[in-house]
Amino acid sequence: MPGDLSRPTLSDERLEALWNTTGVLEFATIGSGNHFVELQADESDRLWLMVHSGSRALGPAIRDHHLARGESVGGGLKCLRSGEDAGAAYLLDMGLARRFAGENRRQIACLVDEVVSTAGVGRLNWAEAITTDHNHVEHETREAVRLWIHRKGAMQAWSGQSGVLPGSMGSLSYHVIGRGCAEALCSSAHGAGRILSRTEARKWITSHELQRQMDKVWHDFRQSDRLRDEAPGAYKDIRAVARAQRDLVKVARVLRPVLNYKGT
C-alpha cells in the first residue's frame, strides 16, 4: 500500500484496526459483485483498460460506523453536521476511503500492465487515464452557494469533464464528456444499472444462457454458474441509458468488451 495510506489516522481506533488488517489484505484486489477488470477495444481497435472496484470492506465499515452516530431527521434519514465533530470525522474517513479506492484501482491497473506487457500486447498510456467514482459527497458551489452534493450511483459530469459509462460484462461501454447540466447537479448515471435483481437473475438466467450472452468475450467460463447474476441480460441496455442522459453527457468513445474478469 502506498506510504501515505499505510498508516492513516481515522476517526476511531476500530476503523484504524480494520484498515491495518483487512485493508492491507484487500489492497489491489477487485472484490465480487459487479466489480471487474475489462480489456476493451474502441472504434479504431485500440485496447483500453477499465477497472471498477471501490474501497472494499472499508467503505461499508465507515458508513455503518457513522450512521450509528447520525442524527435522525425523519423519513428514515440521518444526518451529520459538517461543522461539528461528528461530521468532520465522517468527512475525514470518507476521504481516506476514496483515496484507498483510487489507489486500489491504480494498483490493479499496474498489475494488468505487467501482464499485458509481458504478453507483448503493449503498455498502459497513463496520460490518457480517466478516473471517477460514483458514491461520494462533495462540497460544491451552486449559484454562489456552497452545498454538500451527495452522489449515490452517480458521477460528476461538469462541462468538459471526462467520465466512464460502463455497460454489462458483455455489452458496450462509453467514454463520455460532461455537459455541466445544472438541473442534474452536474451529474450523470455511472453505468447501465440492473433490470433484474440478483435473485431474479439467478432464477431466470442459466449458465448456458450466460455463455450465449457472452459470445466473443473472453472470460472464465468455469465461473459461469457463479456469474449468472452478472449476466448482460440482468442489466439495462447501456445504449438506452446513454440516449436518456444525452443532456448530461456526450459520448466521446464507444468501447466493446474483449476480455472480462470478475471476482467471485
C-alpha positions as CSV (number, residue, x, y, z in Angstrom):
1,M,0.0,0.0,0.0
2,P,1.4,3.5,-0.8
3,G,3.2,5.1,2.1
4,D,0.7,7.9,2.6
5,L,-2.0,5.3,3.1
6,S,-0.1,2.7,5.0
7,R,-0.7,4.1,8.5
8,P,-3.7,6.5,8.2
9,T,-5.3,8.4,11.0
10,L,-9.0,7.6,11.0
11,S,-11.6,8.9,13.5
12,D,-11.9,5.7,15.5
13,E,-9.3,3.1,16.6
14,R,-11.6,0.3,15.4
15,L,-11.6,1.7,11.9
16,E,-7.9,2.1,12.0
17,A,-7.5,-1.6,13.1
18,L,-9.7,-2.7,10.2
19,W,-7.7,-0.6,7.8
20,N,-4.4,-2.1,9.0
21,T,-5.7,-5.7,8.8
22,T,-8.4,-6.1,6.2
23,G,-7.5,-3.1,4.3
24,V,-3.9,-4.3,3.8
25,L,-5.1,-7.7,2.7
26,E,-7.7,-6.4,0.3
27,F,-5.5,-3.8,-1.3
28,A,-5.0,-4.4,-5.1
29,T,-8.0,-6.8,-5.2
30,I,-11.2,-6.3,-7.2
31,G,-13.9,-7.7,-5.0
32,S,-17.1,-9.5,-6.0
33,G,-20.5,-8.4,-7.3
34,N,-20.3,-6.0,-10.2
35,H,-16.7,-5.2,-9.8
36,F,-14.5,-6.1,-12.7
37,V,-11.4,-5.6,-14.8
38,E,-12.1,-5.4,-18.6
39,L,-10.0,-5.0,-21.7
40,Q,-12.0,-3.1,-24.3
41,A,-11.5,-2.1,-27.9
42,D,-12.5,1.2,-29.4
43,E,-13.7,2.0,-32.9
44,S,-10.1,2.0,-34.1
45,D,-9.3,-1.3,-32.4
46,R,-7.1,0.4,-29.8
47,L,-7.2,-1.5,-26.5
48,W,-8.4,0.2,-23.3
49,L,-8.5,-1.0,-19.7
50,M,-11.5,-0.4,-17.4
51,V,-11.3,-1.1,-13.7
52,H,-14.3,-1.0,-11.4
53,S,-13.6,-1.5,-7.8
54,G,-14.1,0.5,-4.6
55,S,-12.9,0.8,-1.0
56,R,-13.7,-2.9,-0.4
57,A,-14.7,-3.7,3.2
58,L,-13.5,-0.3,4.5
59,G,-16.3,1.6,2.8
60,P,-19.3,-0.2,4.4
61,A,-17.5,-0.2,7.8
62,I,-17.0,3.5,7.7
63,R,-20.6,4.0,6.5
64,D,-22.1,1.9,9.3
65,H,-19.8,3.4,12.0
66,H,-21.1,6.9,11.2
67,L,-24.7,6.0,10.5
68,A,-24.8,4.8,14.1
69,R,-23.8,8.3,15.2
70,G,-26.1,10.2,12.9
71,E,-29.0,12.4,13.9
72,S,-32.4,11.3,12.8
73,V,-34.2,13.8,10.6
74,G,-37.3,11.7,9.8
75,G,-38.2,9.5,6.9
76,G,-35.6,7.0,7.9
77,L,-32.8,9.5,7.2
78,K,-29.9,10.5,9.3
79,C,-27.6,13.5,9.1
80,L,-24.2,14.6,10.3
81,R,-23.5,18.3,10.6
82,S,-20.3,19.2,8.8
83,G,-19.5,22.0,11.2
84,E,-19.5,19.6,14.2
85,D,-17.0,16.9,15.3
86,A,-19.2,14.0,14.1
87,G,-19.5,15.5,10.6
88,A,-15.8,16.3,10.4
89,A,-14.9,12.8,11.5
90,Y,-17.1,11.3,8.7
91,L,-15.6,13.6,6.0
92,L,-12.1,12.6,7.2
93,D,-12.8,8.8,7.0
94,M,-14.8,9.1,3.7
95,G,-11.9,11.0,2.1
96,L,-9.4,8.3,3.1
97,A,-11.8,5.6,1.8
98,R,-12.0,7.3,-1.6
99,R,-8.2,7.6,-1.7
100,F,-7.9,4.0,-0.8
101,A,-10.3,3.1,-3.6
102,G,-8.5,5.2,-6.2
103,E,-5.1,3.8,-5.3
104,N,-6.6,0.3,-5.3
105,R,-7.8,0.7,-8.9
106,R,-4.4,2.2,-9.9
107,Q,-2.5,-0.8,-8.4
108,I,-4.8,-3.2,-10.2
109,A,-4.1,-1.4,-13.4
110,C,-0.4,-1.6,-12.7
111,L,-0.7,-5.4,-12.3
112,V,-2.6,-5.7,-15.5
113,D,0.1,-3.5,-17.2
114,E,2.7,-6.1,-16.1
115,V,0.7,-8.9,-17.6
116,V,-0.1,-7.3,-20.9
117,S,3.5,-6.0,-21.4
118,T,4.9,-9.5,-20.6
119,A,2.5,-10.9,-23.2
120,G,3.8,-8.4,-25.7
121,V,0.4,-6.7,-26.1
122,G,1.7,-3.2,-25.1
123,R,1.9,-0.9,-22.2
124,L,-0.7,1.4,-20.5
125,N,-0.7,5.0,-21.5
126,W,-1.2,6.7,-18.2
127,A,-1.6,10.1,-19.8
128,E,-5.0,9.1,-21.1
129,A,-6.3,7.7,-17.8
130,I,-9.8,8.7,-16.7
131,T,-10.6,8.5,-13.0
132,T,-14.0,8.9,-11.5
133,D,-16.1,7.4,-8.7
134,H,-19.8,7.3,-8.0
135,N,-20.6,7.1,-4.3
136,H,-19.4,10.3,-2.5
137,V,-20.3,13.6,-1.1
138,E,-18.6,16.8,-2.4
139,H,-18.6,20.4,-1.3
140,E,-19.6,22.3,-4.4
141,T,-20.8,25.8,-5.3
142,R,-24.2,26.2,-6.8
143,E,-25.4,29.7,-7.7
144,A,-22.8,31.2,-5.4
145,V,-23.9,28.9,-2.5
146,R,-21.7,26.2,-1.1
147,L,-23.6,22.9,-0.8
148,W,-22.9,19.3,0.0
149,I,-23.8,17.3,-3.1
150,H,-24.4,13.6,-2.4
151,R,-24.0,11.3,-5.4
152,K,-25.1,7.7,-4.9
153,G,-24.8,5.7,-8.2
154,A,-23.9,8.9,-10.0
155,M,-20.7,10.5,-11.1
156,Q,-19.6,14.1,-11.6
157,A,-20.3,15.5,-15.1
158,W,-19.0,19.0,-15.1
159,S,-18.7,20.7,-18.5
160,G,-15.7,19.1,-20.3
161,Q,-15.1,16.6,-17.6
162,S,-14.2,13.1,-18.8
163,G,-16.0,10.1,-17.3
164,V,-16.7,6.4,-18.0
165,L,-20.1,4.8,-18.5
166,P,-19.8,1.0,-18.2
167,G,-22.4,-1.4,-19.6
168,S,-22.5,-5.0,-18.5
169,M,-19.7,-7.5,-18.9
170,G,-21.0,-8.5,-22.4
171,S,-22.1,-5.1,-23.8
172,L,-20.7,-1.8,-24.9
173,S,-19.3,0.8,-22.6
174,Y,-18.6,4.5,-23.3
175,H,-16.1,7.2,-22.5
176,V,-18.2,10.4,-22.0
177,I,-17.7,14.1,-21.5
178,G,-19.8,16.1,-19.1
179,R,-22.1,18.8,-20.3
180,G,-22.4,20.6,-16.9
181,C,-26.2,20.3,-16.7
182,A,-27.1,22.4,-13.6
183,E,-30.5,20.8,-13.3
184,A,-28.8,17.4,-12.7
185,L,-26.3,19.0,-10.3
186,C,-23.6,18.4,-12.9
187,S,-24.0,14.6,-12.5
188,S,-24.5,11.6,-14.7
189,A,-25.5,7.9,-14.3
190,H,-22.4,5.8,-13.5
191,G,-23.5,2.8,-15.6
192,A,-26.2,0.6,-17.0
193,G,-28.0,-0.3,-13.8
194,R,-29.9,-3.5,-13.1
195,I,-33.2,-4.6,-14.5
196,L,-33.2,-7.9,-12.6
197,S,-32.2,-8.4,-9.0
198,R,-29.5,-10.9,-8.3
199,T,-32.1,-13.3,-7.1
200,E,-34.2,-12.9,-10.2
201,A,-31.2,-13.2,-12.5
202,R,-30.2,-16.5,-10.9
203,K,-33.7,-17.7,-11.2
204,W,-34.2,-16.9,-14.9
205,I,-30.7,-16.9,-16.4
206,T,-28.9,-20.3,-16.8
207,S,-25.2,-20.9,-17.2
208,H,-25.9,-21.8,-20.9
209,E,-27.7,-18.5,-21.4
210,L,-24.8,-16.6,-19.8
211,Q,-22.4,-18.3,-22.3
212,R,-24.7,-17.3,-25.2
213,Q,-24.8,-13.7,-24.0
214,M,-21.0,-13.6,-23.5
215,D,-20.3,-14.8,-27.1
216,K,-16.9,-13.5,-28.4
217,V,-15.9,-12.0,-25.0
218,W,-13.1,-13.8,-23.3
219,H,-14.0,-14.7,-19.7
220,D,-13.5,-17.6,-17.2
221,F,-16.3,-19.9,-18.4
222,R,-15.6,-22.1,-15.3
223,Q,-17.2,-19.4,-13.2
224,S,-20.4,-19.3,-15.3
225,D,-22.7,-20.6,-12.6
226,R,-21.4,-18.1,-10.1
227,L,-21.7,-15.2,-12.6
228,R,-25.3,-15.8,-13.7
229,D,-26.5,-12.8,-11.6
230,E,-24.0,-10.6,-13.5
231,A,-25.1,-11.7,-17.0
232,P,-25.7,-9.0,-19.6
233,G,-29.4,-9.7,-19.5
234,A,-29.6,-8.7,-15.9
235,Y,-28.7,-5.1,-16.9
236,K,-30.3,-2.3,-18.7
237,D,-29.4,-1.5,-22.3
238,I,-26.5,0.9,-21.9
239,R,-27.4,2.5,-25.3
240,A,-30.8,3.4,-24.0
241,V,-29.2,4.8,-20.8
242,A,-26.8,7.0,-22.9
243,R,-29.7,8.3,-25.0
244,A,-31.7,9.1,-21.9
245,Q,-29.0,11.3,-20.5
246,R,-27.7,12.9,-23.6
247,D,-28.4,16.3,-22.0
248,L,-25.9,15.3,-19.2
249,V,-23.0,13.9,-21.1
250,K,-21.9,13.3,-24.7
251,V,-20.3,10.1,-25.9
252,A,-16.6,10.5,-26.8
253,R,-15.7,6.9,-27.4
254,V,-17.5,3.6,-27.9
255,L,-15.9,0.5,-26.4
256,R,-16.7,-3.2,-26.9
257,P,-15.6,-5.8,-24.4
258,V,-12.7,-8.1,-25.4
259,L,-11.8,-9.8,-22.1
260,N,-13.7,-9.5,-18.8
261,Y,-12.6,-10.7,-15.4
262,K,-15.0,-10.6,-12.4
263,G,-14.1,-11.5,-8.9
264,T,-16.3,-14.2,-7.3
